[in-house]
Amino acid sequence: MKQWADGVFLLGTFEFFQTGCWMLVHGKEAAIVEFPPYTPGFNESPATIAKKVVDELGLTVKYLLCTHTHHDHYSSRTMREFQTMFPDAEFHLQSGFKNEVRLPNTNVYLFEEQQVLYLEQEPLILEHAPKHSMTDTMIIFTGSVCTGDWELNTLISCHD
């Protein structure tokens, strides 16, 4: 695990695209961002890594989040593993996810344009911002923004 900013930790990178799985932490509450695919026997599961870190630090995973529906960020198998490891955590996803991927069985909350959540009174803002995909979600937390695969200084968007 590597700290990138205040309360922002990279748990690991996975598969060909090296998609990151992130943990946002404030106090004793956490959110996990991204459900990347992995190859059993080659990579350890992102959910297993997260569970070890959460148990070691005595955290509670409150939310499971994803920046967009592309296969390198949202694997149904990885999502189910997170659901098993953290059965009380809530999935908060942009409403377009329901048309694109297989959703978890329980604790799913879909939002349209914006959702404000909290980790021990620290705002965690989910903002629908389609550019790279129609489900792009910017995740804003403690002065950091996770944008998935957005590129700055480009004119190309998912609408082009």
Secondary structure by P-SEA (a helix, b strand, c coil): cccccccbbbccccccccbbbbbbbcccccccccbbbbbccccccaaaaaaaaaaaaccccccccccccccccccaaaaaaaaaacccbbbbbcccccccccccccbbbbbccbbbbbcccbbbbbbbccccccbbbbbbcccccccccccccccccccc
